[in-house]
């Protein structure tokens, strides 16, 4: 399956994957006109999109992508600090890796290393059509 990240929400929001390891992903996202809410702060939905993108990207590294995919099943987020400009960095780490689900912890920080958002994302591991 061909994936065009630039034409997806990841590309639209300017999210860049910086480090991808076994059970760990680091990504950045700009705080600009694409990601701010009308009051000038980073939009909570943009933070959630970043968190789920990090978890999903990490999850895809842990499955056989010719047979399986991962999709978001549940996500929660606590927005603990506002940010108005610059970049935020998300670090995702796997907490649980099962046969049918994964749970990821994602922390988003600003350029001064202040915690902006704490998120937990549960992914479902699904079989691709015609993969059995």
C-alpha positions in Angstrom: 0.0 0.0 0.0 1.4 3.4 -1.0 1.4 6.1 1.6 1.7 9.7 0.7 2.5 11.5 4.0 2.7 14.9 2.4 -0.9 14.8 1.3 -2.1 13.5 4.7 -2.9 15.3 7.9 0.7 14.7 8.9 1.9 16.8 5.9 -0.8 19.4 6.3 0.2 20.1 9.9 3.9 20.0 9.2 4.7 17.0 11.4 8.2 15.6 10.8 9.3 12.2 12.2 12.8 12.8 13.6 13.7 9.5 15.2 12.1 6.1 14.8 13.2 3.2 16.9 11.8 -0.1 18.2 9.0 1.2 20.5 10.0 4.9 20.4 9.3 7.7 18.0 10.2 11.4 18.2 8.5 14.0 15.9 8.2 17.8 15.7 5.3 20.0 14.7 5.3 23.8 14.1 3.1 26.1 16.1 1.8 28.4 13.3 -1.3 29.3 11.4 -2.0 25.6 10.6 -1.9 24.5 14.2 -3.1 27.4 16.4 -6.6 28.1 17.6 -8.2 31.5 17.2 -6.8 32.8 20.5 -3.3 32.2 19.2 -2.5 29.1 21.3 -1.6 25.6 20.0 -4.9 23.9 19.2 -5.6 20.9 21.4 -6.7 19.0 18.4 -3.4 19.6 16.7 -1.6 18.2 19.8 -3.9 15.1 19.7 -3.2 14.7 15.9 0.5 14.8 16.7 0.2 12.3 19.5 -1.8 9.8 17.4 0.5 10.3 14.4 3.5 9.4 16.6 1.8 6.4 18.1 0.6 5.1 14.8 3.9 5.7 13.1 5.6 3.8 15.9 3.0 1.0 15.8 3.6 0.5 12.1 7.2 -0.2 12.8 6.2 -3.1 15.0 3.9 -5.0 12.6 4.5 -6.8 9.3 3.1 -4.0 7.1 2.5 -6.5 4.2 -0.1 -8.2 6.4 -1.2 -5.8 9.1 -1.9 -2.1 9.9 -2.5 -0.1 13.1 -5.4 2.2 13.6 -6.3 4.5 16.5 -8.8 2.8 18.9 -8.8 5.4 21.7 -6.8 8.5 22.7 -6.9 10.9 25.6 -4.9 14.0 26.2 -4.3 16.4 29.1 -3.2 19.8 27.8 -1.1 21.2 30.7 0.5 24.3 29.2 -0.1 26.7 26.3 2.4 27.6 23.6 2.0 30.3 20.9 5.0 29.9 18.5 8.0 27.8 17.6 7.9 24.0 17.5 6.7 21.3 19.8 8.4 17.9 20.1 6.5 14.7 20.8 8.1 11.6 22.2 6.1 8.4 22.0 7.0 5.2 23.9 5.3 1.9 23.8 3.7 0.8 27.1 2.0 -2.4 25.8 2.5 -4.5 22.7 -0.1 -7.2 22.3 -1.3 -9.3 19.3 -4.3 -7.1 18.7 -3.6 -3.8 20.6 -0.8 -1.5 21.5 -0.7 1.3 24.1 1.5 4.3 23.6 2.5 7.1 26.0 3.2 10.4 24.2 4.6 13.5 25.8 4.7 16.8 23.9 7.1 19.5 25.0 7.9 23.0 23.8 11.4 24.4 22.8 12.2 25.1 26.5 11.4 21.5 27.4 8.1 22.5 29.2 5.5 19.8 29.2 2.6 20.8 26.9 0.5 17.7 26.6 0.4 14.2 28.0 -1.4 11.6 25.9 -2.1 7.9 25.9 -3.1 6.3 22.6 -4.5 2.8 22.1 -4.0 1.3 18.7 -5.8 -1.7 17.2 -3.7 -4.1 15.1 -5.8 -5.1 12.1 -5.3 -7.6 9.3 -5.1 -6.1 5.8 -7.6 -7.5 3.3 -6.4 -10.6 1.5 -3.5 -11.0 3.9 -4.5 -14.3 5.5 
